[in-house]
Amino acid sequence: MKRIWVVVGIGAWWLLVACQPSTVVSPTASPLPPSPAGTSLPEGSPTIPVTPSPEPTWTPSPETPMASGSWGLPDPKTAHWVRVAEGFRQPTAIVAAPGYPGRLFILERRGVAWTLWQGERQIFLDLQDRVGSQATEQGLLGMAFHPDFPETPWVFVNYTDRQGDTVVARFPVDVATWKADPGQEQVLLRVDQPYGNHNGGHLLFGPDGYLYIGLGDGGAAGDPQDNAQNPQTLLGKMLRIDVNVEPYGIPPDNAFPQGGGRPEIWAMGLRNPWRYDFDPLTGDLYIADVGQDKWEEVHFWPADGGAGANFGWDYYEGSHPYEDTPPPGLTLIFPVVEYGHDQGCSITGGVVYRGRALGPEWQGVYLYGDFCSGRIWGLRRQPDDSWANGLLYETSFNISTFGRDAAGFGSEVGGEVYLAHYTTGEIYRLEPVAP
């Protein structure tokens, strides 16, 4: 997942739109605990509760910047986080299958993926025999269904193997039983990981139909091997591949299709991209990149931006010089927003809201959070291309991931928003507050 530091930041600086912090919730984070060995959950489970927690674990922030009309940010008091499932062990991702609204897939770090449907769950894919999770940022980290699913019945996963290296593989899915077959694994990509952290791990199909693979810089601290700025390694990069070619193809407009770097590279200069999202309406990309010891950041890349972006690590941490001097002529992309370690310590990227349940004032808001502090912010691009950014919720959640259900995937509506509380194994959905 990501490294966790116990840090007290000095002074918060917000890019573009600032907000005053409300009362800080004491972080409940600690280094992520290892998964217990030799245990497994039953195939089925009792009906999942769909009522809020007995004691609310979130409060709206009274300091959210607002603007007139449908811009600025929404009033957080119009929506709240409702628990819709529990009993998962260290959830790392919430995934949906195109065309199947209401069905969610919950990944656990130890190597189990569950399908959750109408309050019942069953194991969708069990990879515990090959997933390594000795280090706290290793395990089953990402999953994505083929965009033409179920006509193309494949699911793709990103996991750390027992040697500590990244594996991207695909499995066939039987939709009648909602089972993926672990015995028919086809490995697409293996990447050596020099350390046990900064694996990235997210998988997501873009609006172009290609698979985007986010990889961290390989770990330790300060990118000691200078991977993020080295085009000859896949670490510290956003990769893009064509999964409709065996074993995979290279899109002709990647960053280095003709040489000068690894052909799989689409963008570079990332430290540990822990969750990214394409706006279902516009195709714009939001990337949350976990910082070193001072700054957490969100990058924006427009749908027409093309390949070859360099997001700056480790020349910069956020918008602040970190190490060495960029060579002359190198163009770096700086974050549209960042926050210091007085606000949290490990960013968890979210999703752009395009659902139906919340009011129109929520449309286009990118929701993201922090694993340590439980804070949840909203970010939205304004008509003049400036940014509204502000704190929406103070929570006690250790937010390991956000997710979105499948309603309207591939259309103008993206679905409702969920998050996972890593330490308790609970799943929450953002729902409207009754007037």
Secondary structure, 3 states (H helix, E strand, C coil): CCCCCCCCCCCCCCCCCCCCCCCCCCCCCCCCCCCCCCCCCCCCCCCCCCCCCCCCCEEECCCCCECCCCCECCCHHHEEEEEEECCCCCEEEEEECCCCCCCEEEEECCCEEEEEECCEEEEEEECCCCECCCCCCCCEEEEEECCCCCCCCEEEEEEEECCCCEEEEEEEEECCCCEECHHHCEEEEEECCCCCCCCCCCEEECCCCCEEEECCCCCCCCCCCCCCCCCCCCCCEEEEEECCCCCCECCCCCCCCCCCCCCCEEEECCCCEEEEEECCCCCCEEEEECCCCCEEEEEEECCCCCCCCECCCCCEECCEECCCCCCCCCCCCCCCEEEECCCCCCEEEEEECCCCCCCHHHCCCEEEEECCCCCEEEEEECCCCCEEEEEEEEECCCEEEEEECCCCCCCCCCCCEEEEECCCCEEEEEEECCC
